């Protein structure tokens, strides 16, 4: 039994990679993931990737922003230091709308970026997890779990038949930057 | 997507057949509308006649705005070189090509309203600008260099005439492209669209100042133009959505799918928020500075006869799309999109109602035969003219350079 953990099929053309996915799926070979330097339309549906849950995070952070913005205004403008501005009541709702709105947007946007970074291991200082360095440059990569799919010769053949320019057998999941 | 070809079997020469029930109902609606308008105009009560004029202005303006939004939609797609809309571009094109008719109707309504003093009497009455007259009004006199009858009519003709020329040119170039192919029409449309958008952007605020804001000539708001533009654009998108869904339900436009609907849904959702943003921006500036000549506008709308409608307008035009369209699936389903589009069209009727009635009939506002009849009549006329136009040409712009990309559109 080899130590190969993942088989990577590296393509130079996205359409060939898409054809490769079809070929593998026809032969009941499960695909671990695909890595491409740019978004490919329709690839999520093909791979059966579940829709992103980022909108839930967005809603949560947005709601938090609304509460924070409103609380800040209420504390400063009504509770702690009420001021007479043009004779208007301290607790004047129209006043509160723009700031609450802006804080909602701010917290929502920052929260979404933070969530995205967290999920993708992109925090500054963290070592990026990459299975193939050229997938961030000019190659379209299909990764196959070698332990789950044992017929490596078949996989190799299918990938090359689809137009893979290189097939790698990696003992480690992630490549290092060293 | 390169050589990754998608095989389709769409008939791009397919034509919509405008006949049967759709045609009959639209003609009946026009007749109902004419009857309601005649009933109102022939009334012996001055208040009823004025109310009819106000309703004519409302629907005439709404009609023209929706058609202008069709032209704006076309121009926007060309300038941004958008591909997604190429498969449904015939719908806004048809709306744009009836802009000249809508413009003439609105011009007649404005002209008759001015001469009979049923509209715009805040600035168009005897002696308002004459210092020796007991009716002298210093504010109106100060604005009279801009706000006078010839100036008003000339601006209306120039603005709507210019929009109309561009609108029919966009449609014509696309129909020509069907026959000749090539990129000549597309390139020409791109250039014209860029020019049109600049003209449109600078003149629609002035157009709405004239047509609607001058009903209450003592009041002004620099936000009013954008506020009107937002209403125009949301209702235009809603109309495009309704026509697309109606055509799909009738078995046409098979190449338009939930992805295209999703984009229309995003525009409807986004610009409803934009409408609210501009509405609120106008409100808060006036509320905050609290200057009597500005607050008068909202005081009038907070009288008991308008206040519930004033709030209802915000709920329909903001809360309804916000809650009903925030979900991704809701934007991709025909029935939910159709429902929201119809709700928004009713909502913007109410929006225009709140803009127009306090400056015309004031406390004599009503909601009855005249309102409903006039609205039905204009809807019937719009449906008749647009569907008739759509039936005259193939449903797809088959030589549109981005048609294939539109077919494969996916979001």
Interface residues (C-beta under 8 A of the other chain):
Chain A: X13 X14 X15 X18 X41 X42 X51 X55 X86 X88 X94 X95 X97 X98
Chain B: X1 X2 X3 X4 X280 X283 X284 X287 X288 X290 X328 X408 X410
